[in-house]
Amino acid sequence: MLDKFEKLILKFLQVDGRASTQELSDAVGLSASPCWRRVKRLEEDGYIKRYTAILDSKKLGLSAFGYVQVSLVDHTEGSIKLFNDFIRTNEQVLECASITGDFDFLLKVVAADPEALEEFIMKHILRLGVVRTTTTNFVLRQIKTSGALPID
């Protein structure tokens, strides 16, 4: 179980992963050494998986996002492995989840524009040979983007 200081540390680091130990200790009400030890323990115990930067997609020329529902032709080990390997190695696929319902997977995909997103679906996803069908929802506007998890 996490104590109140560890929860505060995690909340703060989700907002500013580059915070110094001093900034973090001031924010959570601990001195620097115990705060640093708690962060190291949270890292070692796997609560903190990694640190990353959140980039501006538009400045990078990536303005089209889509949620692509994917149904596989079959669920053999080979088909699933081929699909999973493609997903893991493709940078345009930002997220992939195995889902319930009429489709097998839900992908969040990014591209330069709607045409490039269509091309990615047609020339990469559908040409895998293991995808039966896809349905795509284009994102018109992102209202909220956050990777921060709620911590009680």
N, C-alpha and C positions, 0 to 999 in steps of 0.2 A: 504494500500500500504506500502511496505517496503522501508525504506530510504537506502541510500548507506552504512551506517554503519551496519545496520541489515543484508543487503546482504553480506557484507564482513564477518560479524560474522558467518553467516550460511555457507559460503564457507570455512572458516577456520575450523569450527567445523566438517565439513564433512571429512577433512583431518586428524584432530587430536581432537577427542572428549574428550580427557583427558587433554587438554590444561588448564593451570591455568588461572584464571581471569587476572593476570598480563601479561602472555604470549599472551592471546587473545587481551587484550587492547593495548599492544604494536604493535601487528600485524595489528590492524584495525585503530589505531590512535585516540583512546579515552582513557580517564583516567579510572582507574579500577572501580570506583563506577557506573558511567553511563553505562559502558560496562556490568557490572554484572546485572544492572537493565534491560537492553535490553535483555540479555540472559534469564532472568526470565520471561519477558513478551513474548518472543518467545516461551518459554516452555508452559506458561499458555494459549497462543493463539493457540497452537497446531502445530506451524511450526516445532518445535522439538518434535518428538513423543517419542523418547527414546534414550539412549546411549547404545552402544553395542561394543563388541570386534570382530574383524575379525580374524578367526582362520585359521591355515594352514591345509587344508584337508588331504594332504599327510602325514603329521606328525601324524595325528589322524587315519591313516590307511584307509582313504576314497579316493580312486583314480579313481572311476568310476562315471561319471556324464552322465545323459541322459535326453533328452527332450521327454516326453511321451505325445502324443496326445491321448485324450480319447473321445470316443463317448458313450453316455449313451443309454440304451435300450429304455427308454422313458423319458419324462420330467415331470413326476408327482411330486407332492410336496414331497412324501415319498422317491422317488429315489434321488431327488436332495438333500434332507436333509441327507440321509444316506451317499451319496458321500461326501458332504461338511463336515459332522462330521468326517469322516475318514481322509480327507485331513487336517483338523484343528488339529487333535490329532497325526498325524504321523510325526515324526521328520525327516524321510528320504525325505519327500516332502519339498523342500526348497521354492518353489514358485508354485502358482496355479493361472491361469487366465482363465476366461470364454472368449472364442474366437468366431469369425465368421468363416464361411467356413464349411468344411465337418465334423469337429470335434467340440465337445462342450467345451473341456478344454485343456489347455496346462500345463503340469507339468514339473518342473525341479526337478529331483530326484538324490540323491547321494547314493552310496553304496561302499563297500570295493573293489569290483572288478566286471567285467562284469557278471560273474555268479551270484553274489549276487544281482545285479540289475535285471537280468532276473528272479531270484527267487522272488524278491519283486513284480515284475509285475504279475507273474503267481500265486503266493500264496496269495497275498494281494489285489492288484487292481482288477484282473479278478475274484477273488472269492467273491467279494462284492455282486455279483448277479445283479447289476444294470448297469454294463459296457458291452456294445455291442462289442466294438473293441478298440484296441490300435495300435498305430504306434510309434515306438521308434527310435530316432536318438541318437546314442552314440557320446559323445564328444571325439574327438581325442586329442585335445589340446586346452586349454583355452588361447586365445590371449589377452583378456582384461576382467577383472572382476572389476566392480566398482559399488558401491551403491550410489555414489555421483550424485546429480541432478544438471543440469546446472542452474545457477542463473545469471540473467542479471543484 
